[in-house]
Each structure stands twice: as C-alpha cells, then as structure tokens.
C-alpha cells in the first residue's frame, strides 16, 4: 500500500522537482544527441569510404570526414538544439563551433593515433586494423570529444541570454 511504512514508492514531488530543475537540460541533451547521431553516421560513412574504398590514410580521412560532419552538426545545433538561445554574430558562432570541434577532433584523433601508432607498434595485428581504428576513433575518441563539445557549445557557442556575470568582491571595512 502507498504510504505504509516500508513501501518503496517514489515520492512524486521529488520526481517533479527534478524534472522542473533539469528538464530543459534533458531536452537539450536529447536534441544534441540526435544531431550528433546523424553527424556521427555521416562521419563514420565518409571515413570508411575514404579509407576502405579510396585508400586515404586513416588520420587524414578522419579529419576530412569530421569537417563535413561538423558542418551538419553546426546547422542542426544552431537551428534545432539551441534555437531558443540568444543569437550572436553567425560568423562568431561558426568560428567558435569549429574551434571547439577541432578540440573534439583532436581528442578523437589522439585516441586513434595512440591506438594505431602507439599500441600498433607493439601489437600491429590488433591495433592496425579498420576495426581498431573505428573503436579507438569513433567509440572512445568520439565519446570523450562529445562530452567536451556539449559543455563548450552550451557554454560558449550558444549561451543563454543574460548569463549573470560574477559579482565583484567588496570588502566592508566595518565588518568584524
């Protein structure tokens, strides 16, 4: 029975409070994940086409595929994920977006380079394969890069209007 001692019923007020407090973040994260998923599939398809069908070196192919996918991600995030946020100069947004995307790309490429060239020098039959490149670059690297990108896009590229500044510290000479 609800309300009896020992019953394991979740307090509906707690759930509602959490939803009120973090609902907007969950919605933004869901949209960001959807846009990122589409961009990820584009990135993965282009990377594998370039490496497997065209013979392009994996790190170069990763850079090319990421630039194309990042353009799709910028449009999706600007006009869907954070469309409710303040708009600033589009050139500024685009430049910051690609700056932070470059950091995310560096994270992913570093993971793939460590796998391919670091671990691959010890175990080439394992770490110098298309499967290892995909796992290191797309699962590990993209996962870490995505965490960084969500934080940086939300904070710097598409900021909320009226983010309060840090108040100045004043010293009261009369305080004890």
Helices and strands as residue ranges (DSSP letters): H 12-48, I 49-53, H 58-76, I 77-81, H 90-113, I 114-119, H 120-122, H 124-127, H 130-134, I 135-141, H 142-152, I 153-157
